[in-house]
Amino acid sequence: MITLKSKYFISKMLWGILFVVSGIIKLWVAGSSNTSIRIASDVVAWGVFLVVLATEFYAEKKKVEPMDELAVLNQLKAKSSIYNGIFVLMVIYLLFGSAFTLSINSGVAFLILGVFQILEFLLFDVYEKKELKSFE
Amino acid sequence: MSKLITHIGEFRRAHNMKQEELAELVGIRRETISRLEKGLYNPSLKLAYDIAKVFGVRIEMMFEFEEDENNMPT
């Protein structure tokens, strides 16, 4: 049996890393016309994708701890913290946006989505530990 | 603000039951049972009912409210 944290690590952290790697590769390749760099980046992206897919498949086959109401609460807290973060960032952009331009290409979008996935796992872990530490 | 006091740990020990066993019976994690016993998490009504049902007692025997002295009616 694998713990809920391990399952969450696989479904959020690893996919997040894949998204970040894909985003970096897209940004890197966008500025290059060298075909060997493009092929190498594709190989890296596919390699990471296959590792993540295999790990996800392995986790699906394993029995997982029940997703009880405390875990759901911590998951919702993690998701809402990210939502609040996005909200604050958007407010900052609306207030000071005239000072810089916001241009999002597919590479940046991948990168941001990946960071959100990783953050969701990290925040979930923090909330789980926070409640444990409070009675130590 | 009233505080929820649980007697899960007392009932569990009286029934010679491990946290893991109780957690499995009510379909939650051992960590959640631990937090419930320490009063760090207030369960949903359904979970509270399920736990009371395991020990065959009324929900009021398993959980009780402690009124804050500042909020007590005079």
Backbone of each chain as ProteinMPNN parsed JSONL, in Angstrom:
{"seq_chain_A": "MITLKSKYFISKMLWGILFVVSGIIKLWVAGSSNTSIRIASDVVAWGVFLVVLATEFYAEKKKVEPMDELAVLNQLKAKSSIYNGIFVLMVIYLLFGSAFTLSINSGVAFLILGVFQILEFLLFDVYEKKELKSFE", "coords_chain_A": {"N_chain_A": [[0.842, -1.205, 0.0], [0.545, 2.214, -0.859], [1.264, 5.486, 0.433], [-0.96, 8.302, 0.784], [0.345, 10.65, 0.375], [2.522, 9.869, -1.222], [1.154, 9.102, -3.509], [0.05, 11.508, -4.247], [2.361, 12.877, -4.685], [3.293, 11.634, -6.991], [1.182, 12.146, -8.8], [1.058, 14.921, -8.859], [3.593, 16.287, -8.342], [5.483, 14.948, -10.067], [4.238, 15.201, -12.593], [4.196, 17.928, -12.654], [6.937, 18.499, -12.745], [7.477, 17.423, -15.246], [5.988, 19.182, -16.852], [7.345, 21.578, -16.317], [9.91, 20.972, -17.301], [9.219, 20.547, -19.995], [8.327, 23.121, -20.614], [10.668, 24.651, -20.255], [12.271, 23.507, -22.233], [10.764, 24.157, -24.515], [10.994, 26.957, -24.475], [13.724, 27.215, -24.763], [14.269, 25.949, -27.191], [12.803, 27.536, -28.877], [14.313, 29.772, -29.438], [16.269, 28.793, -31.046], [17.612, 27.555, -34.113], [18.819, 25.298, -34.697], [18.794, 21.994, -35.723], [19.706, 19.657, -34.45], [19.644, 20.359, -31.771], [16.921, 20.641, -31.418], [16.077, 17.981, -31.845], [17.41, 16.69, -29.737], [16.162, 17.945, -27.563], [13.554, 17.051, -27.898], [13.93, 14.332, -27.426], [14.686, 14.368, -24.727], [12.318, 15.453, -23.567], [10.44, 13.472, -24.264], [11.567, 11.317, -22.933], [11.353, 12.071, -20.203], [8.575, 12.231, -20.094], [7.814, 9.537, -20.545], [8.925, 8.295, -18.296], [7.432, 9.502, -16.241], [4.868, 8.657, -16.971], [5.14, 5.856, -16.712], [5.613, 5.682, -13.97], [3.221, 6.699, -12.967], [1.468, 4.746, -13.907], [2.385, 2.552, -12.45], [1.744, 3.433, -9.873], [-1.018, 3.5, -10.038], [-1.658, 0.846, -10.057], [-1.11, 0.052, -7.528], [-2.323, -0.311, -4.145], [-3.905, 2.337, -2.501], [-3.824, 4.561, 0.322], [-6.892, 5.459, 2.056], [-8.699, 8.282, 0.803], [-9.381, 10.348, 2.987], [-11.57, 12.625, 4.901], [-9.95, 14.582, 6.078], [-7.705, 14.636, 4.453], [-8.91, 15.48, 2.086], [-9.683, 18.01, 2.902], [-7.146, 19.208, 3.327], [-6.184, 19.067, 0.735], [-7.964, 20.754, -0.592], [-7.349, 23.113, 0.728], [-4.746, 23.51, -0.176], [-5.191, 23.848, -2.938], [-6.82, 26.145, -2.9], [-5.077, 28.005, -1.825], [-3.27, 28.343, -3.888], [-4.969, 29.431, -5.783], [-5.586, 31.854, -4.49], [-3.057, 32.965, -4.558], [-2.7, 33.331, -7.323], [-4.682, 35.196, -7.733], [-3.722, 37.392, -6.21], [-1.37, 37.94, -7.645], [-2.491, 38.688, -10.092], [-3.83, 41.004, -9.331], [-1.649, 42.597, -8.637], [-0.517, 42.783, -11.147], [-2.556, 44.191, -12.5], [-2.438, 46.605, -11.154], [0.207, 47.482, -11.462], [0.766, 46.899, -14.036], [1.19, 48.484, -16.268], [3.809, 49.065, -16.309], [5.209, 46.926, -17.294], [5.114, 44.432, -19.91], [2.904, 41.692, -20.474], [3.591, 38.746, -21.829], [2.64, 35.696, -22.949], [3.837, 32.755, -24.082], [3.626, 29.4, -25.435], [5.63, 27.953, -24.103], [6.097, 29.366, -21.681], [3.563, 29.098, -20.594], [3.441, 26.316, -20.139], [5.461, 26.143, -18.243], [4.433, 27.686, -16.106], [2.1, 26.243, -15.484], [3.28, 23.865, -14.671], [4.701, 24.736, -12.399], [2.553, 25.423, -10.757], [1.435, 22.89, -10.333], [3.494, 21.62, -8.919], [3.633, 23.298, -6.711], [1.138, 22.786, -5.6], [1.399, 20.184, -4.623], [3.466, 20.625, -2.748], [2.279, 22.445, -0.957], [0.144, 20.902, -0.025], [1.562, 18.957, 1.341], [2.745, 20.568, 3.299], [0.467, 21.427, 4.753], [-0.41, 18.964, 5.707], [1.715, 18.22, 7.384], [1.773, 20.358, 9.115], [-0.435, 20.094, 10.795], [0.286, 17.833, 12.076], [2.618, 18.561, 13.425], [1.665, 20.349, 15.289], [0.894, 19.037, 17.59], [3.128, 17.934, 18.653]], "CA_chain_A": [[0.0, 0.0, 0.0], [1.315, 3.464, -0.866], [0.592, 6.549, 1.186], [-1.645, 9.331, 0.001], [1.365, 11.639, 0.022], [3.269, 9.325, -2.356], [0.264, 9.152, -4.667], [-0.058, 12.92, -4.598], [3.68, 13.232, -5.23], [3.357, 11.149, -8.369], [0.199, 12.795, -9.675], [1.247, 16.373, -8.953], [5.004, 16.687, -8.424], [6.147, 14.438, -11.27], [3.641, 15.851, -13.765], [4.662, 19.313, -12.587], [8.32, 18.514, -13.241], [7.369, 17.201, -16.698], [5.517, 20.438, -17.457], [8.434, 22.568, -16.206], [10.948, 20.561, -18.267], [8.695, 20.831, -21.335], [8.307, 24.581, -20.776], [12.063, 25.125, -20.437], [12.709, 23.048, -23.559], [10.067, 24.967, -25.528], [11.594, 28.293, -24.469], [15.103, 27.075, -25.215], [14.247, 25.593, -28.61], [12.192, 28.644, -29.628], [15.348, 30.71, -29.875], [17.319, 28.094, -31.784], [17.193, 26.957, -35.391], [19.651, 24.099, -34.831], [17.936, 20.793, -35.701], [20.175, 18.667, -33.464], [19.142, 20.808, -30.455], [15.496, 20.309, -31.407], [15.941, 16.518, -31.685], [17.843, 16.369, -28.366], [15.13, 18.405, -26.627], [12.413, 16.128, -28.041], [14.307, 13.07, -26.758], [14.606, 14.617, -23.275], [10.909, 15.615, -23.201], [9.789, 12.16, -24.345], [12.135, 10.489, -21.862], [10.704, 12.464, -18.939], [7.16, 11.857, -20.216], [7.672, 8.084, -20.379], [9.21, 7.969, -16.883], [6.265, 9.938, -15.458], [3.758, 7.772, -17.334], [5.396, 4.538, -16.121], [5.433, 5.818, -12.52], [1.777, 6.857, -12.755], [0.88, 3.438, -14.157], [2.775, 1.73, -11.291], [0.969, 3.908, -8.717], [-2.428, 3.127, -10.246], [-1.798, -0.581, -9.761], [-0.912, -0.141, -6.086], [-3.418, 0.092, -3.266], [-3.59, 3.639, -1.899], [-4.538, 4.93, 1.559], [-8.158, 6.134, 1.717], [-8.709, 9.751, 0.74], [-10.375, 10.712, 4.003], [-12.012, 14.028, 4.874], [-8.834, 15.472, 6.434], [-6.885, 14.753, 3.239], [-9.673, 16.323, 1.156], [-9.582, 19.378, 3.435], [-5.799, 19.705, 3.043], [-6.085, 19.22, -0.72], [-8.708, 21.977, -0.937], [-6.576, 24.251, 1.254], [-3.612, 23.696, -1.092], [-5.713, 24.41, -4.198], [-7.31, 27.515, -2.708], [-3.914, 28.871, -1.607], [-2.748, 28.664, -5.219], [-5.944, 30.352, -6.38], [-5.363, 33.157, -3.854], [-1.783, 33.46, -5.079], [-2.944, 33.815, -8.695], [-5.493, 36.41, -7.571], [-2.825, 38.468, -5.76], [-0.486, 38.256, -8.774], [-3.287, 39.408, -11.094], [-4.068, 42.351, -8.798], [-0.371, 43.32, -8.788], [-0.367, 43.084, -12.579], [-3.515, 45.243, -12.853], [-1.995, 47.871, -10.557], [1.508, 47.925, -11.981], [0.927, 46.269, -15.356], [1.629, 49.411, -17.314], [5.277, 49.132, -16.26], [5.796, 45.82, -18.076], [4.118, 43.745, -20.74], [2.739, 40.269, -20.16], [3.451, 37.949, -23.047], [2.726, 34.283, -22.592], [3.845, 31.791, -25.182], [3.321, 28.049, -24.936], [6.683, 27.542, -23.165], [5.823, 29.987, -20.373], [2.325, 28.484, -20.083], [3.831, 25.006, -19.598], [6.271, 26.402, -17.054], [3.537, 28.151, -15.034], [1.248, 25.111, -15.083], [4.143, 22.938, -13.93], [4.975, 25.316, -11.074], [1.307, 25.289, -9.978], [1.3, 21.483, -9.938], [4.503, 21.354, -7.875], [3.199, 24.051, -5.524], [-0.023, 22.114, -5.0], [1.915, 19.076, -3.817], [4.24, 21.148, -1.609], [1.344, 23.022, 0.016], [-0.573, 19.776, 0.57], [2.504, 18.366, 2.295], [2.888, 21.516, 4.412], [-0.756, 21.367, 5.566], [-0.445, 17.663, 6.392], [2.724, 18.239, 8.444], [1.43, 21.438, 10.041], [-1.347, 19.576, 11.8], [1.015, 16.83, 12.855], [3.59, 19.239, 14.299], [1.009, 21.13, 16.324], [0.751, 18.326, 18.876], [4.401, 17.32, 19.058]], "C_chain_A": [[0.879, 1.258, 0.0], [0.516, 4.553, -0.147], [-0.036, 7.56, 0.227], [-0.649, 10.386, -0.491], [2.168, 11.172, -1.199], [2.442, 9.409, -3.631], [0.155, 10.59, -5.186], [1.245, 13.411, -5.218], [3.76, 12.845, -6.701], [2.417, 11.949, -9.272], [0.412, 14.3, -9.813], [2.704, 16.759, -9.216], [5.648, 16.231, -9.739], [5.582, 15.065, -12.54], [4.064, 17.317, -13.813], [6.069, 19.438, -13.143], [8.323, 18.335, -14.763], [6.965, 18.493, -17.406], [6.631, 21.494, -17.445], [9.531, 22.249, -17.223], [10.486, 20.883, -19.689], [8.704, 22.332, -21.618], [9.689, 25.132, -21.043], [12.558, 24.747, -21.832], [12.07, 23.895, -24.659], [10.685, 26.366, -25.631], [12.997, 28.276, -25.08], [15.149, 26.853, -26.732], [13.707, 26.749, -29.462], [13.241, 29.615, -30.179], [16.441, 30.059, -30.704], [16.782, 27.506, -33.093], [17.974, 25.665, -35.661], [18.788, 22.836, -34.695], [18.389, 19.772, -34.664], [19.716, 19.044, -32.059], [17.667, 20.45, -30.324], [15.274, 18.812, -31.156], [16.297, 16.132, -30.247], [16.776, 16.773, -27.356], [13.903, 17.51, -26.689], [12.682, 14.819, -27.305], [14.182, 13.228, -25.242], [13.145, 14.678, -22.829], [10.181, 14.269, -23.208], [10.281, 11.219, -23.239], [11.46, 10.778, -20.535], [9.243, 12.026, -18.951], [6.955, 10.363, -19.961], [7.928, 7.649, -18.935], [7.996, 8.314, -16.015], [5.089, 9.003, -15.707], [3.905, 6.397, -16.684], [5.16, 4.585, -14.612], [3.95, 5.929, -12.172], [1.066, 5.506, -12.895], [1.144, 2.504, -12.97], [1.921, 2.103, -10.072], [-0.497, 3.511, -8.828], [-2.68, 1.681, -9.858], [-1.719, -0.862, -8.255], [-2.148, 0.3, -5.308], [-2.995, 1.388, -2.555], [-4.409, 3.834, -0.622], [-5.859, 5.605, 1.206], [-8.031, 7.653, 1.755], [-9.776, 10.22, 1.738], [-10.644, 12.22, 4.013], [-10.902, 15.012, 5.25], [-7.931, 15.702, 5.215], [-7.58, 15.645, 2.219], [-9.571, 17.782, 1.587], [-8.213, 19.989, 3.102], [-5.585, 19.931, 1.545], [-6.786, 20.517, -1.153], [-7.969, 23.218, -0.454], [-5.407, 24.564, 0.313], [-4.075, 24.353, -2.39], [-6.146, 25.863, -4.007], [-6.161, 28.483, -2.436], [-3.316, 29.296, -2.946], [-3.671, 29.666, -5.908], [-5.757, 31.763, -5.803], [-4.074, 33.801, -4.363], [-1.946, 34.052, -6.47], [-3.706, 35.145, -8.626], [-4.61, 37.604, -7.187], [-1.912, 38.914, -6.907], [-1.226, 39.06, -9.844], [-3.574, 40.843, -10.636], [-2.807, 43.198, -8.961], [-0.183, 43.72, -10.249], [-1.308, 44.22, -12.995], [-3.057, 46.608, -12.334], [-0.721, 48.409, -11.21], [1.786, 47.409, -13.393], [1.448, 47.188, -16.434], [3.153, 49.479, -17.395], [5.94, 48.01, -17.062], [4.699, 45.138, -18.892], [4.089, 42.262, -20.386], [2.558, 39.509, -21.466], [3.655, 36.487, -22.685], [2.721, 33.436, -23.854], [3.665, 30.398, -24.584], [4.361, 27.565, -23.925], [6.441, 28.072, -21.77], [4.58, 29.358, -19.745], [2.618, 27.123, -19.458], [4.553, 25.176, -18.261], [5.374, 26.781, -15.861], [2.658, 27.004, -14.541], [2.04, 24.101, -14.253], [4.42, 23.431, -12.524], [3.729, 25.195, -10.18], [1.125, 23.861, -9.471], [2.251, 21.156, -8.78], [4.092, 22.046, -6.568], [2.039, 23.361, -4.818], [0.425, 20.944, -4.12], [2.618, 19.606, -2.562], [3.309, 21.715, -0.524], [0.549, 21.93, 0.726], [0.283, 19.137, 1.66], [2.658, 19.262, 3.531], [1.668, 21.436, 5.329], [-0.855, 20.044, 6.336], [0.506, 17.676, 7.588], [2.368, 19.244, 9.527], [0.547, 20.901, 11.167], [-0.692, 18.508, 12.655], [1.921, 17.487, 13.873], [2.909, 19.91, 15.477], [0.772, 20.369, 17.631], [2.027, 17.643, 19.317], [5.001, 18.079, 20.244]], "O_chain_A": [[1.838, 1.352, 0.766], [-0.714, 4.544, -0.121], [0.311, 7.648, -0.951], [-0.77, 10.931, -1.588], [2.463, 11.962, -2.096], [2.957, 9.744, -4.698], [0.167, 10.842, -6.391], [1.251, 14.232, -6.136], [4.226, 13.615, -7.541], [2.798, 12.374, -10.363], [-0.02, 14.89, -10.803], [3.01, 17.461, -10.18], [6.279, 17.025, -10.437], [6.329, 15.42, -13.452], [4.264, 17.876, -14.891], [6.368, 20.353, -13.91], [9.07, 19.005, -15.476], [7.537, 18.85, -18.436], [6.836, 22.207, -18.427], [10.021, 23.139, -17.919], [11.25, 21.42, -20.491], [9.046, 22.762, -22.719], [9.88, 25.964, -21.929], [13.181, 25.553, -22.523], [12.738, 24.302, -25.611], [10.875, 26.892, -26.728], [13.396, 29.188, -25.805], [15.938, 27.468, -27.45], [14.102, 26.92, -30.615], [13.067, 30.197, -31.249], [17.437, 30.704, -31.033], [15.649, 27.028, -33.161], [17.815, 25.03, -36.703], [18.132, 22.635, -33.673], [17.558, 19.093, -34.061], [19.43, 18.168, -31.242], [17.213, 20.014, -29.266], [14.41, 18.421, -30.372], [15.587, 15.352, -29.613], [16.509, 16.041, -26.403], [13.277, 17.236, -25.664], [11.799, 14.264, -26.651], [13.65, 12.355, -24.556], [12.764, 14.045, -21.845], [9.414, 13.957, -22.297], [9.513, 10.433, -22.685], [11.046, 9.863, -19.824], [8.73, 11.516, -17.955], [6.032, 9.972, -19.246], [7.253, 6.762, -18.411], [7.585, 7.525, -15.164], [4.396, 8.603, -14.771], [2.937, 5.836, -16.17], [4.586, 3.66, -14.037], [3.483, 5.328, -11.205], [0.182, 5.17, -12.107], [0.26, 1.765, -12.538], [1.44, 1.236, -9.342], [-1.142, 3.22, -7.821], [-3.764, 1.328, -9.392], [-2.202, -1.888, -7.779], [-2.91, 1.161, -5.748], [-1.868, 1.506, -2.074], [-5.53, 3.34, -0.502], [-5.952, 6.259, 0.167], [-7.356, 8.223, 2.612], [-10.927, 10.455, 1.369], [-10.046, 12.984, 3.256], [-10.91, 16.154, 4.791], [-7.457, 16.814, 4.978], [-6.938, 16.466, 1.563], [-9.397, 18.676, 0.759], [-8.126, 21.133, 2.654], [-4.895, 20.866, 1.14], [-6.266, 21.273, -1.973], [-7.958, 24.247, -1.13], [-5.112, 25.728, 0.04], [-3.445, 25.289, -2.883], [-5.872, 26.713, -4.855], [-6.257, 29.662, -2.778], [-2.91, 30.444, -3.125], [-3.214, 30.624, -6.532], [-5.767, 32.746, -6.544], [-4.006, 35.013, -4.571], [-1.414, 35.121, -6.772], [-3.41, 36.087, -9.361], [-4.73, 38.686, -7.762], [-1.704, 40.109, -7.116], [-0.672, 39.99, -10.43], [-3.563, 41.776, -11.44], [-2.873, 44.358, -9.366], [0.248, 44.831, -10.555], [-0.912, 45.108, -13.75], [-3.259, 47.632, -12.987], [-0.586, 49.604, -11.473], [2.916, 47.481, -13.877], [2.071, 46.743, -17.398], [3.717, 49.893, -18.408], [7.098, 48.13, -17.462], [3.512, 45.261, -18.591], [5.109, 41.664, -20.047], [1.522, 39.609, -22.124], [4.707, 36.095, -22.179], [1.739, 33.4, -24.595], [3.563, 30.246, -23.366], [4.018, 26.843, -22.989], [6.558, 27.338, -20.789], [4.533, 29.114, -18.539], [2.111, 26.807, -18.381], [4.294, 24.46, -17.293], [5.539, 26.262, -14.757], [2.49, 26.814, -13.336], [1.542, 23.557, -13.267], [4.384, 22.657, -11.567], [3.842, 24.9, -8.991], [0.716, 23.644, -8.33], [1.87, 20.511, -7.803], [4.186, 21.474, -5.483], [1.965, 23.352, -3.589], [-0.094, 20.74, -3.023], [2.398, 19.106, -1.458], [3.523, 21.495, 0.668], [0.306, 22.016, 1.93], [-0.199, 18.821, 2.748], [2.696, 18.775, 4.661], [1.816, 21.382, 6.55], [-1.326, 20.013, 7.473], [0.159, 17.205, 8.671], [2.626, 19.016, 10.709], [0.756, 21.215, 12.339], [-1.065, 18.302, 13.81], [2.002, 17.058, 15.024], [3.502, 20.033, 16.549], [0.485, 20.979, 18.661], [2.012, 16.853, 20.261], [6.072, 17.716, 20.731]]}, "seq_chain_B": "MSKLITHIGEFRRAHNMKQEELAELVGIRRETISRLEKGLYNPSLKLAYDIAKVFGVRIEMMFEFEEDENNMPT", "coords_chain_B": {"N_chain_B": [[-16.879, 30.548, 22.126], [-17.356, 27.163, 21.627], [-15.684, 24.099, 22.577], [-14.773, 21.057, 21.063], [-14.717, 17.978, 22.608], [-13.216, 14.843, 22.492], [-13.767, 11.345, 23.071], [-12.579, 9.288, 21.88], [-10.075, 7.975, 22.024], [-10.149, 6.86, 24.632], [-12.319, 5.048, 24.447], [-11.335, 3.441, 22.424], [-9.021, 2.314, 23.549], [-10.221, 0.947, 25.628], [-11.531, -1.002, 24.219], [-9.438, -2.394, 23.375], [-8.196, -1.787, 20.939], [-6.315, -0.957, 18.027], [-5.086, 2.138, 16.575], [-4.864, 1.923, 13.819], [-6.62, -0.149, 13.252], [-9.127, 0.904, 13.954], [-9.169, 3.025, 12.176], [-9.294, 1.679, 9.741], [-11.771, 0.467, 9.953], [-13.546, 2.605, 9.821], [-12.853, 3.715, 7.475], [-10.793, 5.647, 7.121], [-7.577, 7.405, 7.425], [-4.836, 6.386, 9.591], [-3.498, 8.523, 10.696], [-5.421, 10.482, 10.768], [-7.157, 9.545, 12.717], [-5.451, 9.758, 14.879], [-5.157, 12.555, 15.009], [-7.772, 13.253, 15.576], [-8.124, 12.141, 18.097], [-6.379, 13.706, 19.541], [-7.677, 16.04, 19.524], [-7.276, 17.815, 17.461], [-8.6, 18.031, 15.164], [-11.813, 18.518, 13.947], [-14.326, 16.238, 13.406], [-16.503, 15.364, 10.599], [-20.096, 15.179, 10.76], [-20.949, 12.727, 9.851], [-18.632, 11.124, 9.999], [-18.167, 11.215, 12.751], [-20.445, 9.902, 13.614], [-20.051, 7.393, 12.447], [-17.781, 6.521, 13.858], [-18.753, 6.41, 16.478], [-20.602, 4.426, 16.108], [-19.018, 2.18, 15.666], [-18.156, 1.549, 18.232], [-20.538, 1.079, 19.38], [-21.984, 3.013, 20.756], [-23.829, 6.0, 21.767], [-23.623, 9.022, 19.903], [-23.273, 11.283, 21.489], [-21.967, 10.312, 23.668], [-19.487, 9.825, 22.777], [-18.485, 12.195, 21.85], [-18.221, 15.466, 23.218], [-19.281, 18.783, 24.056], [-17.409, 21.504, 25.236], [-18.117, 24.319, 26.851], [-16.953, 27.622, 26.342], [-15.827, 29.559, 29.011], [-16.085, 32.319, 28.941], [-18.207, 32.704, 27.287], [-20.368, 31.753, 28.57], [-23.792, 31.751, 29.566], [-25.101, 34.239, 31.772]], "CA_chain_B": [[-16.672, 29.443, 21.164], [-17.268, 25.894, 22.352], [-14.607, 23.212, 22.127], [-15.222, 19.665, 20.956], [-13.843, 17.025, 23.31], [-13.526, 13.483, 22.023], [-13.376, 10.233, 23.954], [-12.239, 8.181, 20.965], [-8.917, 7.253, 22.56], [-10.573, 6.065, 25.797], [-13.127, 3.922, 23.955], [-10.467, 2.568, 21.623], [-8.17, 1.542, 24.476], [-11.108, 0.042, 26.371], [-11.838, -2.117, 23.313], [-8.143, -2.975, 22.999], [-8.132, -1.622, 19.482], [-5.24, -0.069, 17.563], [-5.555, 3.251, 15.73], [-4.953, 1.408, 12.447], [-7.834, -0.97, 13.134], [-10.278, 1.808, 13.956], [-9.114, 3.787, 10.914], [-9.757, 0.811, 8.656], [-13.206, 0.223, 10.122], [-14.336, 3.768, 9.406], [-12.394, 4.114, 6.139], [-9.934, 6.839, 7.1], [-6.169, 7.112, 7.699], [-4.465, 6.327, 11.005], [-3.113, 9.885, 11.093], [-6.648, 11.239, 11.05], [-7.612, 9.075, 14.037], [-4.528, 10.354, 15.838], [-5.506, 13.975, 15.162], [-9.092, 13.327, 16.229], [-7.925, 11.847, 19.518], [-5.676, 14.836, 20.165], [-8.549, 17.211, 19.447], [-6.735, 18.753, 16.48], [-9.451, 18.052, 13.984], [-13.226, 18.248, 14.23], [-14.833, 15.379, 12.332], [-17.835, 15.639, 10.066], [-21.129, 14.463, 11.52], [-20.976, 11.331, 9.383], [-17.484, 10.417, 10.561], [-18.418, 11.099, 14.189], [-21.469, 8.868, 13.757], [-19.418, 6.106, 12.102], [-16.884, 6.124, 14.957], [-19.601, 6.028, 17.617], [-21.255, 3.161, 15.733], [-18.036, 1.101, 15.841], [-18.127, 1.182, 19.654], [-21.916, 0.801, 19.795], [-22.462, 4.019, 21.731], [-24.455, 7.172, 21.165], [-22.636, 10.027, 19.481], [-23.049, 12.216, 22.609], [-21.031, 9.694, 24.613], [-18.171, 9.841, 22.14], [-18.06, 13.597, 21.707], [-18.984, 16.434, 24.028], [-18.883, 20.18, 23.893], [-17.009, 22.235, 26.425], [-18.405, 25.73, 26.61], [-15.962, 28.599, 26.779], [-16.356, 30.255, 30.195], [-16.414, 33.711, 28.586], [-19.461, 32.743, 26.538], [-21.427, 31.121, 29.369], [-24.855, 32.696, 29.917], [-25.065, 34.598, 33.2]], "C_chain_B": [[-16.533, 28.135, 21.954], [-16.192, 24.993, 21.734], [-15.131, 21.771, 22.112], [-14.216, 18.744, 21.65], [-14.229, 15.617, 22.856], [-13.058, 12.443, 23.044], [-12.985, 9.017, 23.112], [-11.121, 7.317, 21.543], [-9.302, 6.343, 23.718], [-11.368, 4.831, 25.358], [-12.263, 2.923, 23.199], [-9.608, 1.683, 22.523], [-9.001, 0.532, 25.26], [-11.46, -1.189, 25.53], [-10.575, -2.804, 22.803], [-7.921, -2.941, 21.482], [-6.996, -0.665, 19.113], [-5.841, 1.038, 16.694], [-5.763, 2.778, 14.284], [-6.257, 0.648, 12.236], [-9.085, -0.096, 13.068], [-10.346, 2.583, 12.634], [-9.662, 2.949, 9.761], [-11.271, 0.58, 8.735], [-14.067, 1.394, 9.647], [-13.852, 4.367, 8.08], [-11.605, 5.405, 6.086], [-8.492, 6.427, 7.403], [-5.903, 7.108, 9.203], [-4.14, 7.725, 11.542], [-4.342, 10.712, 11.484], [-7.22, 10.84, 12.405], [-6.754, 9.735, 15.122], [-4.887, 11.819, 16.094], [-6.851, 14.159, 15.851], [-8.944, 13.127, 17.737], [-7.26, 13.003, 20.257], [-6.514, 16.113, 20.124], [-8.062, 18.255, 18.46], [-7.579, 18.855, 15.227], [-10.876, 17.704, 14.394], [-13.815, 17.424, 13.101], [-16.177, 15.86, 11.792], [-18.833, 14.83, 10.885], [-21.15, 12.984, 11.136], [-19.838, 10.519, 9.997], [-17.67, 10.198, 12.064], [-19.417, 9.969, 14.447], [-20.869, 7.486, 13.497], [-18.534, 5.602, 13.243], [-17.709, 5.658, 16.163], [-20.238, 4.655, 17.363], [-20.32, 1.971, 15.936], [-18.044, 0.604, 17.286], [-19.526, 0.931, 20.218], [-22.429, 1.772, 20.855], [-23.13, 5.186, 20.995], [-23.374, 8.221, 20.895], [-22.295, 11.004, 20.621], [-22.074, 11.639, 23.634], [-19.597, 9.764, 24.077], [-17.596, 11.261, 22.05], [-18.884, 14.483, 22.634], [-18.436, 17.842, 23.824], [-18.512, 20.784, 25.238], [-17.209, 23.714, 26.125], [-17.268, 26.612, 27.113], [-16.572, 29.41, 27.922], [-16.784, 31.692, 29.891], [-17.769, 33.824, 27.901], [-20.625, 32.138, 27.322], [-22.513, 32.141, 29.701], [-24.858, 32.994, 31.417], [-26.437, 34.412, 33.846]], "O_chain_B": [[-15.688, 28.026, 22.843], [-15.846, 25.107, 20.558], [-15.833, 21.337, 23.025], [-13.03, 18.734, 21.323], [-15.404, 15.251, 22.84], [-12.087, 12.649, 23.772], [-13.052, 7.876, 23.57], [-11.209, 6.089, 21.551], [-8.852, 5.2, 23.793], [-11.125, 3.72, 25.831], [-12.442, 1.711, 23.322], [-9.48, 0.479, 22.301], [-8.558, -0.586, 25.524], [-11.661, -2.28, 26.065], [-10.626, -3.67, 21.929], [-7.521, -3.924, 20.859], [-6.754, 0.319, 19.811], [-6.939, 0.904, 16.155], [-6.715, 3.183, 13.618], [-6.911, 0.774, 11.2], [-9.976, -0.317, 12.249], [-11.416, 2.77, 12.056], [-10.401, 3.45, 8.913], [-11.955, 0.51, 7.714], [-15.171, 1.202, 9.138], [-14.368, 5.386, 7.622], [-11.723, 6.174, 5.132], [-8.211, 5.247, 7.612], [-6.626, 7.729, 9.983], [-4.462, 8.061, 12.681], [-4.297, 11.526, 12.406], [-7.707, 11.687, 13.154], [-7.264, 10.204, 16.14], [-4.92, 12.27, 17.239], [-7.044, 15.105, 16.616], [-9.549, 13.838, 18.539], [-7.533, 13.251, 21.431], [-6.094, 17.15, 20.638], [-8.384, 19.437, 18.587], [-7.306, 19.664, 14.34], [-11.112, 16.721, 15.096], [-13.806, 17.862, 11.951], [-16.885, 16.644, 12.426], [-18.456, 13.912, 11.613], [-21.342, 12.109, 11.98], [-20.032, 9.392, 10.453], [-17.367, 9.124, 12.584], [-19.255, 9.184, 15.381], [-21.141, 6.533, 14.226], [-18.533, 4.412, 13.558], [-17.398, 4.642, 16.786], [-20.39, 3.842, 18.275], [-20.757, 0.888, 16.325], [-17.953, -0.597, 17.542], [-19.676, 0.609, 21.397], [-23.206, 1.4, 21.734], [-23.01, 5.331, 19.778], [-22.353, 8.281, 21.581], [-21.168, 11.492, 20.708], [-21.433, 12.382, 24.378], [-18.632, 9.762, 24.841], [-16.389, 11.476, 22.161], [-20.084, 14.276, 22.811], [-17.274, 18.036, 23.466], [-19.206, 20.601, 26.238], [-16.549, 24.28, 25.253], [-16.7, 26.369, 28.178], [-17.7, 29.891, 27.814], [-17.717, 32.217, 30.499], [-18.404, 34.878, 27.921], [-21.735, 32.023, 26.803], [-22.203, 33.271, 30.077], [-24.641, 32.097, 32.232], [-26.597, 34.665, 35.04]]}, "name": "protein", "num_of_chains": 2, "seq": "MITLKSKYFISKMLWGILFVVSGIIKLWVAGSSNTSIRIASDVVAWGVFLVVLATEFYAEKKKVEPMDELAVLNQLKAKSSIYNGIFVLMVIYLLFGSAFTLSINSGVAFLILGVFQILEFLLFDVYEKKELKSFEMSKLITHIGEFRRAHNMKQEELAELVGIRRETISRLEKGLYNPSLKLAYDIAKVFGVRIEMMFEFEEDENNMPT"}
